[in-house]
């Protein structure tokens, strides 16, 4: 008697598809250390970046243009002046401000930079260096993002040597100042409303700050810098000033030397560490997602040892940077943050970002250079973060002076 036919399909074990974990670059849950009200703000920013920015940003990055369409929704977040108190500013602590910068950078470093230039550099210059009247006049509309600002320090021939080598000059004649010179790589300047311009006073050779209204000041001209390979969404400009006449009431009244400028740079330099960490997070999450979906040799590449090694190294870099920055936020809140503290954070976080995004590009293979996979955007943008707000080498010299007590600056 013949044996009955065996129903293979009935006895074969049915394997359910494996549910892979979603990419999470906050491995130590540092965002959760915020109080509930500030945590809600960070979650709002994450939702905004994921729903409003992420779907469109690659298109704008490729086009080298700014997504003005997102500004109305961004204004509704009410983030202007985060970390600053009063004058309509968002307020909150430095940790909140840093985590917001990180969340923005996680989706796009350009949007984080745009906001940092406006709310950090421009608004902080007025907040710390302006008179009470200047703060009352300018900060509320800037906090509402009705007036957008930029920060004009770097020049075509003066970058790291800005403390003593500015060629832009200011000459006082009665209650009017005449400014002549150029500023280069100034983010937001091709379209914004207000420029904080730093110039050398011919009378005492000290650096002073001026609030310049871009669109109504004769002799003030901005040319957009073309053909960038990094932070393409940020619109950078070459500012030329020819006999720009600025009233004394628009000179930052508290600032008297470059030491006052450096106070602003100390805080914003530290925030570049947050932006760079966000950039690394975005590259990591996109690379991990790719590794969970990409098949080679009949397997998901995320199951390969060499890929897992790279992903582990990337997450370690990110987590180390995050922990460093959280501690620095504590020092800032205690009034203990020094230039050397800020320099170390900027140098370390941007260097680790650069390393991390390179590994992300490596994981994606040839697809890593295509903008559609996002990783290439983070890879390119990290180069600007590594350089601006003071190069890696300059940060190490600031730190080296603090360590040894000896200056290596020439």
SETI-184690 format. One record per residue: x, y, z of N, C-alpha, C in turn. Coordinates in steps of 0.02 Angstrom, whole numbers, padded with zeros to 5 digits, always signed. Layout:
// residues N
XYZXYZXYZ/...
//
This chain:
// residues 410
+00043-00059+00000+00000+00000+00000+00044+00062+00000/+00031+00108-00045+00072+00169-00051+00062+00215+00009/+00117+00245+00030+00112+00293+00085+00075+00355+00062/+00036+00386+00106+00002+00448+00088+00051+00503+00074/+00035+00545+00027+00078+00601+00009+00085+00649+00069/+00147+00667+00085+00159+00712+00142+00148+00784+00122/+00108+00819+00161+00095+00890+00147+00151+00931+00177/+00201+00945+00136+00260+00981+00160+00241+01050+00186/+00195+01083+00151+00176+01151+00170+00144+01154+00238/+00111+01097+00256+00077+01097+00321+00125+01087+00379/+00180+01053+00366+00227+01038+00420+00285+01087+00424/+00298+01123+00370+00354+01170+00369+00340+01229+00416/+00389+01245+00455+00381+01300+00502+00376+01367+00464/+00326+01404+00481+00316+01469+00449+00353+01522+00490/+00402+01556+00459+00441+01607+00493+00409+01675+00485/+00398+01707+00541+00372+01774+00539+00428+01823+00522/+00411+01876+00485+00464+01925+00469+00491+01957+00533/+00556+01964+00535+00589+01993+00593+00576+02068+00595/+00554+02093+00651+00544+02165+00660+00609+02195+00686/+00641+02234+00645+00705+02263+00664+00695+02327+00703/+00739+02342+00750+00731+02404+00790+00740+02466+00747/+00700+02517+00762+00706+02580+00727+00772+02614+00746/+00804+02649+00700+00866+02684+00716+00856+02733+00774/+00900+02730+00822+00897+02775+00880+00967+02797+00898/+00981+02860+00885+01049+02886+00897+01056+02920+00965/+01003+02920+01006+01008+02944+01075+01010+02883+01120/+01065+02846+01117+01070+02779+01147+01066+02781+01223/+01089+02836+01253+01087+02843+01326+01026+02884+01350/+00981+02899+01305+00919+02935+01321+00932+03001+01356/+00979+03040+01329+00996+03103+01361+00941+03155+01355/+00902+03152+01302+00847+03199+01295+00798+03192+01352/+00792+03131+01378+00745+03118+01432+00765+03151+01498/+00825+03179+01502+00847+03212+01563+00817+03282+01570/+00786+03307+01516+00755+03373+01519+00692+03371+01562/+00674+03428+01593+00609+03432+01625+00553+03426+01574/+00494+03408+01596+00439+03391+01551+00423+03446+01501/+00423+03509+01525+00405+03564+01480+00457+03574+01425/+00521+03565+01441+00573+03573+01391+00577+03512+01345/+00563+03454+01372+00561+03393+01331+00506+03399+01278/+00451+03429+01296+00396+03439+01248+00418+03484+01191/+00459+03535+01206+00484+03579+01154+00529+03541+01105/+00574+03500+01132+00619+03462+01089+00579+03414+01045/+00527+03384+01072+00485+03339+01033+00449+03377+00977/+00428+03439+00992+00397+03481+00941+00446+03494+00884/+00508+03509+00902+00559+03522+00852+00571+03460+00810/+00574+03402+00842+00585+03340+00805+00528+03328+00755/+00467+03338+00778+00409+03329+00733+00412+03377+00675/+00428+03440+00688+00434+03490+00635+00487+03470+00585/+00545+03449+00609+00600+03431+00564+00582+03369+00523/+00549+03321+00554+00533+03259+00518+00476+03267+00469/+00428+03311+00484+00369+03317+00441+00373+03374+00391/+00406+03429+00410+00408+03488+00367+00473+03494+00328/+00528+03473+00358+00594+03483+00328+00618+03422+00290/+00617+03364+00323+00645+03303+00293+00618+03288+00223/+00552+03296+00211+00527+03277+00144+00551+03322+00088/+00574+03382+00102+00591+03429+00048+00664+03450+00046/+00702+03435+00099+00767+03468+00106+00818+03445+00054/+00814+03383+00032+00863+03360-00018+00855+03400-00083/+00794+03413-00102+00781+03453-00162+00814+03521-00157/+00806+03555-00100+00836+03621-00091+00912+03617-00087/+00937+03563-00056+01010+03555-00051+01041+03548-00121/+01009+03509-00163+01034+03500-00231+01031+03565-00270/+00978+03603-00259+00968+03666-00295+01009+03724-00267/+01040+03714-00208+01078+03767-00177+01033+03827-00160/+00975+03812-00132+00927+03865-00116+00896+03854-00047/+00866+03906-00021+00838+03904+00047+00762+03891+00044/+00736+03846+00088+00664+03830+00087+00622+03880+00126/+00610+03937+00095+00570+03988+00129+00501+03963+00148/+00478+03911+00116+00411+03885+00130+00404+03858+00201/+00460+03842+00234+00455+03815+00302+00453+03869+00356/+00468+03931+00337+00474+03984+00388+00410+03997+00427/+00350+03998+00396+00290+04008+00436+00282+03957+00492/+00293+03893+00476+00287+03840+00526+00343+03845+00578/+00401+03867+00557+00457+03875+00603+00443+03932+00652/+00413+03985+00628+00395+04041+00673+00347+04018+00727/+00301+03973+00708+00251+03950+00756+00281+03910+00814/+00342+03884+00804+00376+03848+00858+00397+03894+00914/+00403+03959+00899+00421+04009+00950+00488+03993+00983/+00538+03983+00941+00604+03964+00966+00654+04021+00968/+00638+04077+00938+00686+04132+00933+00712+04154+01001/+00778+04159+01007+00808+04180+01070+00807+04125+01122/+00806+04061+01101+00809+04007+01150+00875+04013+01189/+00870+04006+01255+00928+04015+01298+00938+04086+01322/+00900+04134+01295+00904+04204+01316+00839+04222+01353/+00844+04263+01404+00786+04279+01445+00761+04349+01430/+00694+04357+01430+00664+04422+01420+00662+04443+01347/+00634+04502+01335+00631+04533+01268+00595+04489+01217/+00548+04449+01241+00511+04405+01196+00548+04342+01177/+00607+04330+01206+00648+04272+01188+00618+04208+01219/+00635+04152+01189+00609+04087+01211+00632+04071+01282/+00693+04090+01299+00719+04074+01365+00740+04001+01369/+00740+03973+01429+00762+03904+01439+00837+03900+01449/+00860+03841+01468+00930+03832+01482+00971+03816+01421/+01037+03814+01432+01082+03798+01377+01074+03727+01351/+01054+03681+01395+01043+03612+01373+00985+03609+01324/+00931+03646+01338+00874+03648+01292+00897+03676+01225/+00933+03732+01226+00956+03762+01164+01000+03714+01124/+01044+03679+01160+01088+03632+01126+01051+03573+01095/+01004+03546+01132+00966+03489+01106+00922+03509+01047/+00898+03571+01046+00861+03595+00988+00907+03598+00927/+00968+03625+00937+01017+03627+00882+01033+03556+00858/+01038+03509+00904+01053+03440+00886+00996+03408+00846/+00935+03421+00868+00877+03393+00833+00872+03422+00762/+00886+03485+00755+00885+03515+00688+00940+03484+00645/+01000+03478+00674+01056+03450+00637+01046+03378+00618/+01007+03342+00656+00993+03271+00642+00956+03262+00575/+00918+03311+00556+00883+03309+00491+00921+03349+00439/+00946+03408+00458+00984+03448+00410+01028+03498+00447/+01093+03495+00434+01140+03540+00467+01131+03612+00444/+01106+03622+00383+01096+03690+00359+01042+03727+00397/+00987+03693+00412+00933+03725+00450+00957+03740+00520/+00995+03695+00550+01024+03708+00615+01071+03768+00613/+01110+03773+00560+01156+03829+00552+01119+03895+00541/+01069+03894+00498+01028+03954+00487+01000+03980+00553/+00972+03935+00593+00942+03956+00656+00995+03978+00705/+01052+03943+00706+01106+03962+00751+01135+04030+00736/+01141+04046+00672+01167+04113+00653+01118+04167+00676/+01054+04155+00665+01004+04206+00683+00995+04211+00759/+00976+04155+00790+00958+04157+00861+01019+04157+00906/+01074+04126+00883+01135+04123+00923+01180+04183+00912/+01210+04187+00853+01259+04240+00841+01229+04310+00840/+01178+04320+00798+01151+04388+00790+01114+04412+00852/+01068+04371+00878+01029+04392+00936+01073+04397+00998/+01120+04350+01007+01163+04353+01066+01209+04414+01064/+01229+04435+01005+01271+04495+00999+01235+04556+01027/+01171+04562+01012+01131+04618+01037+01115+04607+01111/+01100+04546+01130+01082+04530+01199+01139+04547+01247/+01200+04528+01228+01257+04539+01273+01293+04605+01261/+01289+04631+01200+01327+04691+01185+01286+04754+01174/+01220+04748+01174+01178+04806+01160+01156+04841+01223/+01135+04904+01214+01105+04942+01269+01034+04916+01281/+01005+04939+01336+00936+04920+01351+00890+04941+01294/+00901+05001+01268+00858+05025+01214+00866+04982+01151/+00927+04962+01136+00939+04919+01077+00907+04851+01086/+00911+04824+01146+00880+04758+01158+00805+04762+01152/+00775+04816+01179+00703+04824+01174+00680+04832+01102/+00721+04866+01062+00702+04879+00992+00709+04818+00947/+00765+04782+00954+00781+04730+00904+00763+04659+00924/+00770+04641+00987+00762+04571+01006+00690+04545+00998/+00638+04582+01017+00570+04555+01009+00553+04535+00937/+00564+04578+00886+00548+04556+00818+00594+04500+00793/+00655+04497+00819+00700+04442+00800+00677+04377+00833/+00653+04382+00895+00627+04322+00929+00566+04295+00893/+00526+04339+00865+00467+04317+00826+00486+04297+00755/+00550+04303+00738+00576+04289+00671+00542+04332+00618/+00523+04392+00638+00498+04441+00590+00558+04478+00558/+00612+04482+00595+00675+04508+00571+00728+04453+00579/+00761+04437+00525+00812+04385+00526+00881+04417+00524/+00928+04390+00564+00994+04420+00569+01050+04376+00545/+01108+04408+00535+01170+04372+00519+01227+04404+00558/+01287+04375+00552+01343+04393+00594+01404+04402+00549/+01426+04464+00540+01480+04478+00493+01547+04489+00527/+01586+04436+00535+01653+04441+00564+01707+04422+00513/+01701+04363+00483+01752+04337+00437+01758+04382+00375/+01819+04389+00351+01832+04431+00292+01866+04389+00238/+01869+04414+00176+01902+04376+00123+01974+04356+00140/+02010+04399+00175+02080+04385+00192+02092+04374+00266/+02038+04373+00305+02045+04367+00378+01994+04317+00404/+02019+04259+00427+01977+04209+00457+01997+04198+00529/+02046+04154+00540+02068+04140+00609+02100+04200+00643/+02125+04248+00605+02158+04306+00634+02113+04365+00648/+02048+04352+00657+02000+04407+00665+02011+04449+00727/+02041+04420+00779+02047+04457+00842+02090+04520+00834/+02140+04517+00792+02184+04576+00786+02196+04599+00715/+02164+04565+00666+02181+04582+00597+02124+04605+00553/+02068+04625+00581+02012+04647+00539+02033+04705+00495/+02015+04700+00431+02029+04755+00384+01969+04800+00374/+01909+04777+00393+01850+04820+00390+01857+04875+00443/+01848+04937+00423+01860+04993+00468+01797+05033+00481/+01796+05066+00539+01742+05111+00558+01772+05176+00582/+01747+05231+00555+01772+05298+00574+01713+05340+00598/+01721+05368+00658+01667+05408+00686+01674+05481+00667/+01617+05509+00647+01613+05581+00632+01549+05607+00665/+01556+05635+00724+01497+05657+00762+01456+05597+00785/+01393+05595+00767+01349+05540+00786+01341+05488+00731/+01387+05490+00683+01384+05443+00626+01451+05407+00618/+01446+05343+00601+01504+05302+00586+01505+05286+00511/+01564+05287+00482+01572+05267+00412+01611+05201+00410/+01579+05150+00381+01609+05083+00380+01629+05066+00308/+01690+05040+00301+01716+05018+00237+01749+04950+00245/+01737+04905+00197+01769+04840+00199+01724+04785+00172/+01748+04723+00180+01711+04665+00155+01707+04611+00208/+01653+04572+00206+01643+04514+00248+01625+04455+00203/+01653+04396+00218+01642+04338+00174+01617+04278+00214/+01580+04235+00179+01551+04174+00208+01497+04189+00260/+01462+04245+00252+01414+04266+00303+01346+04233+00290/+01330+04183+00332+01267+04146+00324+01206+04190+00334/+01156+04181+00293+01092+04217+00293+01096+04285+00260/+01156+04311+00248+01163+04381+00226+01131+04398+00158/+01126+04352+00110+01096+04372+00046+01023+04392+00051/+00989+04372+00106+00917+04387+00108+00893+04414+00176/+00934+04414+00227+00910+04432+00293+00902+04508+00301/+00879+04528+00360+00861+04598+00372+00915+04638+00409/+00951+04604+00454+00997+04638+00499+01065+04603+00498/+01118+04641+00493+01185+04613+00498+01221+04643+00558/+01251+04600+00598+01296+04623+00651+01365+04626+00619/+01390+04685+00609+01454+04696+00575+01507+04715+00625/+01564+04680+00623+01620+04695+00667+01674+04730+00627/+01695+04788+00652+01744+04829+00616+01794+04859+00665/+01853+04875+00640+01906+04904+00681+01899+04980+00681/+01891+05007+00741+01884+05080+00751+01952+05112+00736/+01954+05157+00688+02017+05189+00669+02045+05233+00725/+02001+05255+00771+02024+05300+00825+02065+05263+00878/+02043+05204+00898+02078+05169+00952+02101+05098+00933/+02088+05079+00870+02110+05014+00843+02075+04955+00876/+02018+04967+00910+01981+04914+00942+01922+04891+00898/+01903+04828+00905+01847+04801+00867+01781+04822+00900/+01735+04846+00859+01669+04866+00883+01615+04836+00839/+01556+04828+00868+01500+04798+00832+01447+04848+00813/+01416+04836+00754+01365+04881+00728+01305+04842+00702/+01246+04869+00715+01185+04840+00688+01170+04875+00622/+01175+04838+00567+01166+04867+00501+01101+04840+00470/+01058+04885+00448+00996+04864+00415+01011+04855+00341/+01013+04792+00321+01037+04774+00254+01001+04809+00197/+00936+04812+00201+00896+04832+00144+00886+04907+00136/+00908+04945+00186+00897+05017+00183+00961+05058+00191/+01018+05024+00197+01081+05060+00208+01118+05070+00142/+01126+05132+00119+01163+05145+00057+01236+05121+00064/+01262+05094+00009+01331+05070+00009+01341+05000+00035/+01285+04968+00055+01287+04899+00081+01264+04851+00026/+01308+04805+00006+01292+04760-00050+01311+04689-00031/+01269+04641-00051+01282+04570-00037+01279+04530-00101/+01330+04490-00112+01333+04444-00170+01333+04373-00144/+01285+04333-00167+01281+04263-00145+01342+04224-00169/+01370+04184-00123+01427+04141-00140+01400+04078-00174/+01426+04064-00233+01401+04008-00273+01447+03947-00268/+01420+03890-00290+01459+03829-00301+01489+03799-00238/+01455+03805-00182+01478+03772-00121+01466+03697-00125/+01504+03658-00087+01492+03586-00083+01465+03566-00014/+01458+03614+00031+01434+03599+00099+01385+03653+00122/+01338+03633+00165+01287+03679+00190+01257+03719+00133/+01237+03684+00081+01213+03717+00021+01147+03753+00031/+01109+03731+00081+01044+03764+00095+01055+03833+00127/+01106+03839+00169+01122+03904+00198+01147+03950+00142/+01120+04009+00139+01140+04057+00088+01196+04101+00117/+01256+04091+00093+01314+04130+00117+01327+04187+00069/+01352+04243+00096+01363+04301+00054+01430+04334+00064/+01450+04370+00012+01507+04416+00015+01478+04486+00023/+01489+04516+00081+01463+04583+00095+01516+04634+00078/+01497+04684+00040+01541+04740+00024+01510+04804+00051/+01549+04841+00090+01524+04904+00119+01569+04961+00095/+01538+05008+00061+01574+05066+00035+01543+05129+00064/+01578+05158+00113+01555+05218+00147+01484+05210+00174/+01472+05154+00206+01407+05143+00240+01404+05187+00302/+01353+05228+00304+01346+05274+00360+01296+05245+00410/+01322+05232+00471+01283+05200+00524+01280+05248+00583/+01220+05257+00610+01212+05304+00666+01242+05274+00729/+01263+05318+00775+01292+05297+00838+01242+05254+00877/+01178+05266+00869+01128+05227+00906+01126+05154+00882/+01156+05139+00824+01160+05070+00799+01227+05037+00813/+01271+05072+00850+01331+05039+00874+01315+05002+00938/+01338+04940+00945+01326+04902+01006+01360+04938+01064/+01320+04964+01109+01344+05013+01157+01388+04983+01212/+01380+04919+01227+01418+04889+01282+01486+04863+01257/+01490+04845+01193+01552+04816+01166+01606+04870+01156/+01666+04854+01178+01721+04902+01170+01784+04871+01138/+01786+04803+01132+01845+04771+01104+01826+04701+01080/+01875+04665+01052+01862+04597+01028+01846+04549+01085/+01865+04567+01146+01847+04524+01203+01772+04516+01209/+01736+04569+01191+01662+04567+01194+01635+04523+01137/+01667+04526+01080+01648+04481+01025+01660+04409+01044/+01715+04396+01078+01734+04328+01098+01683+04298+01146/+01649+04338+01186+01597+04312+01231+01542+04278+01192/+01523+04309+01136+01471+04279+01093+01498+04215+01061/+01559+04218+01036+01589+04161+01002+01597+04101+01048/+01611+04113+01112+01619+04058+01159+01556+04015+01161/+01499+04048+01166+01436+04011+01170+01418+03977+01104/+01425+04013+01049+01405+03985+00985+01453+03931+00961/+01516+03937+00980+01565+03885+00963+01545+03819+00996/+01523+03824+01057+01500+03764+01093+01438+03735+01059/+01394+03779+01032+01334+03754+01000+01348+03720+00933/+01405+03736+00901+01424+03700+00841+01436+03626+00858/+01459+03613+00919+01466+03544+00940+01400+03507+00939/+01347+03540+00961+01280+03510+00958+01258+03499+00886/+01270+03548+00843+01250+03542+00773+01287+03484+00740/+01353+03479+00753+01393+03425+00724+01370+03357+00750/+01352+03354+00813+01328+03291+00841+01262+03271+00808/+01219+03321+00797+01157+03307+00761+01170+03282+00690/+01219+03312+00657+01238+03291+00589+01261+03219+00590/+01302+03200+00638+01325+03131+00644+01266+03084+00658/+01219+03106+00699+01160+03065+00714+01120+03052+00650/+01110+03103+00610+01072+03094+00548+01106+03046+00501/+01172+03052+00494+01209+03006+00450+01205+02935+00477/+01212+02926+00541+01208+02860+00572+01140+02828+00561/+01087+02866+00575+01020+02837+00569+01003+02818+00497/+01025+02859+00449+01013+02842+00379+01054+02782+00357/+01116+02778+00381+01158+02721+00364+01132+02657+00395/+01108+02660+00457+01080+02602+00490+01018+02578+00453/+00975+02624+00435+00914+02606+00397+00933+02572+00332/+00983+02598+00298+01007+02568+00236+01032+02497+00248/+01071+02488+00302+01098+02422+00318+01044+02371+00335/+00988+02396+00360+00932+02351+00377+00889+02333+00317/+00901+02366+00260+00860+02354+00200+00900+02328+00141/+00965+02340+00139+01006+02324+00081+01027+02251+00082/+01012+02215+00028+01030+02145+00021+01093+02138-00022/+01140+02098+00003+01198+02077-00036+01215+02005-00017/+01232+01964-00067+01248+01894-00055+01190+01858-00020/+01129+01882-00034+01070+01850-00007+01055+01867+00065/+01090+01915+00093+01079+01934+00162+01076+02010+00169/+01043+02033+00222+01044+02104+00238+01114+02122+00261/+01142+02175+00235+01211+02192+00252+01219+02210+00326/+01163+02228+00358+01166+02242+00430+01185+02181+00471/+01182+02122+00442+01201+02061+00478+01275+02045+00470/+01311+02085+00432+01383+02072+00421+01424+02102+00478/+01476+02066+00497+01517+02088+00553+01549+02156+00542/+01575+02167+00482+01610+02230+00469+01563+02289+00471/+01501+02280+00448+01451+02333+00451+01432+02348+00523/+01422+02296+00562+01404+02306+00633+01461+02340+00671/+01522+02324+00653+01579+02357+00685+01578+02432+00671/+01565+02451+00608+01563+02522+00591+01505+02557+00627/+01447+02525+00628+01389+02556+00661+01403+02565+00736/+01435+02517+00767+01452+02523+00838+01500+02580+00850/+01550+02587+00807+01598+02642+00814+01562+02709+00806/+01516+02712+00759+01480+02775+00746+01438+02794+00807/+01402+02746+00835+01360+02760+00893+01403+02780+00953/+01461+02750+00960+01506+02768+01015+01529+02841+01008/+01547+02861+00947+01566+02931+00935+01510+02978+00955/+01450+02962+00932+01393+03005+00945+01378+03010+01020/+01378+02953+01053+01362+02952+01125+01415+02989+01165/+01478+02982+01147+01531+03018+01182+01522+03093+01173/+01507+03115+01113+01497+03186+01100+01437+03212+01139/+01383+03174+01140+01324+03195+01177+01338+03204+01251/+01372+03156+01280+01388+03159+01352+01433+03218+01367/+01482+03230+01325+01527+03288+01334+01486+03353+01334/+01440+03358+01287+01401+03420+01280+01352+03430+01337/+01323+03376+01361+01278+03382+01418+01316+03408+01479/+01376+03382+01490+01416+03407+01546+01434+03480+01537/+01450+03499+01475+01468+03569+01463+01407+03614+01473/+01348+03590+01458+01287+03628+01472+01280+03640+01547/+01299+03591+01586+01298+03600+01659+01348+03653+01681/+01408+03651+01653+01458+03702+01670+01435+03772+01650/+01403+03776+01592+01377+03842+01570+01324+03867+01618/+01279+03823+01639+01227+03843+01686+01255+03866+01753/+01313+03839+01771+01346+03858+01834+01392+03919+01825/+01395+03945+01763+01439+04002+01750+01513+03984+01749/+01529+03921+01736+01598+03897+01739+01628+03881+01671/+01589+03888+01616+01615+03871+01550+01668+03921+01528/+01725+03896+01508+01780+03939+01485+01788+03933+01409/+01832+03976+01382+01848+03971+01310+01877+03902+01294/+01919+03876+01340+01950+03811+01328+01898+03755+01329/+01849+03759+01374+01795+03709+01374+01759+03709+01307/+01741+03769+01283+01705+03774+01220+01748+03750+01162/+01813+03766+01164+01858+03745+01110+01863+03669+01106/+01870+03637+01164+01876+03564+01165+01813+03532+01135/+01754+03557+01154+01692+03528+01129+01685+03537+01054/+01703+03596+01029+01697+03608+00958+01745+03564+00919/+01807+03560+00941+01857+03519+00906+01838+03445+00907/+01822+03420+00965+01807+03349+00973+01745+03329+00934/+01691+03365+00943+01627+03346+00913+01628+03350+00837/+01660+03402+00810+01662+03408+00737+01709+03356+00707/+01764+03340+00741+01809+03288+00716+01775+03220+00717/+01740+03205+00771+01705+03141+00775+01646+03138+00726/+01616+03195+00714+01563+03198+00663+01592+03181+00595/+01648+03211+00579+01681+03199+00514+01697+03125+00505/+01721+03094+00558+01738+03023+00556+01675+02981+00547/+01622+02999+00583+01560+02961+00583+01525+02964+00516/+01521+03023+00486+01486+03029+00422+01525+02993+00367/+01591+02989+00373+01631+02952+00324+01615+02877+00328/+01607+02851+00388+01588+02781+00396+01517+02769+00370/+01472+02817+00380+01404+02810+00353+01406+02806+00277/+01447+02848+00247+01454+02847+00174+01482+02780+00151/+01529+02753+00189+01560+02689+00173+01509+02632+00175/+01465+02633+00225+01414+02581+00232+01368+02581+00171/+01353+02640+00145+01307+02645+00089+01340+02632+00021/+01405+02619+00022+01439+02604-00041+01431+02659-00092/+01421+02639-00155+01412+02689-00208+01352+02732-00198/+01299+02705-00167+01239+02745-00155+01252+02801-00105/+01307+02797-00069+01323+02848-00020+01337+02916-00049/+01353+02919-00113+01367+02984-00144+01305+03013-00179/+01250+02977-00178+01188+03002-00208+01147+03040-00157/+01125+03099-00175+01088+03141-00127+01024+03108-00104/+00994+03065-00145+00930+03034-00128+00934+02989-00066/+00994+02967-00049+01003+02924+00010+01021+02964+00072/+01024+03029+00067+01034+03076+00124+01105+03075+00153/+01137+03018+00157+01201+03014+00190+01253+03060+00157/+01251+03065+00091+01298+03108+00056+01292+03181+00077/+01231+03202+00094+01219+03271+00116+01253+03283+00183/+01244+03237+00230+01277+03243+00295+01354+03240+00287/+01377+03196+00243+01448+03188+00230+01479+03254+00208/+01446+03288+00161+01472+03351+00136+01465+03408+00187/+01408+03411+00220+01396+03466+00267+01444+03464+00327/+01467+03406+00345+01513+03401+00402+01577+03440+00390/+01596+03449+00327+01658+03485+00312+01654+03558+00333/+01596+03588+00324+01587+03658+00345+01586+03664+00420/+01552+03617+00454+01549+03619+00527+01619+03612+00557/+01660+03571+00526+01728+03560+00550+01770+03624+00548/+01754+03669+00501+01795+03729+00491+01766+03792+00522/+01701+03804+00515+01676+03869+00537+01674+03877+00613/+01668+03938+00635+01672+03954+00707+01740+03936+00737/+01792+03938+00696+01859+03922+00719+01879+03852+00698/+01935+03845+00663+01957+03781+00638+01976+03733+00695/+01983+03670+00678+02004+03618+00725+02071+03637+00757/+02117+03661+00716+02184+03678+00742+02181+03737+00789/+02141+03788+00773+02136+03847+00817+02105+03828+00884/+02056+03783+00883+02026+03761+00946+02078+03725+00989/+02119+03685+00957+02170+03649+00996+02223+03695+01024/+02237+03751+00990+02285+03799+01017+02255+03837+01077/+02190+03851+01074+02157+03881+01132+02160+03834+01191/+02145+03771+01178+02148+03720+01231+02220+03710+01255/+02267+03709+01208+02337+03699+01226+02363+03754+01272/+02342+03815+01259+02363+03871+01302+02337+03862+01373/+02274+03838+01378+02245+03827+01445+02280+03769+01481/+02300+03719+01443+02333+03660+01473+02403+03677+01498/+02442+03712+01457+02513+03724+01472+02528+03790+01504/+02482+03838+01496+02496+03906+01519+02540+03945+01471/+02553+03916+01413+02597+03948+01363+02558+03956+01298/+02565+04015+01267+02530+04028+01204+02573+04006+01145/+02542+03969+01099+02576+03948+01038+02552+03989+00978/+02510+04039+00991+02485+04081+00937+02543+04126+00911/+02544+04137+00846+02596+04178+00816+02570+04249+00804/
//
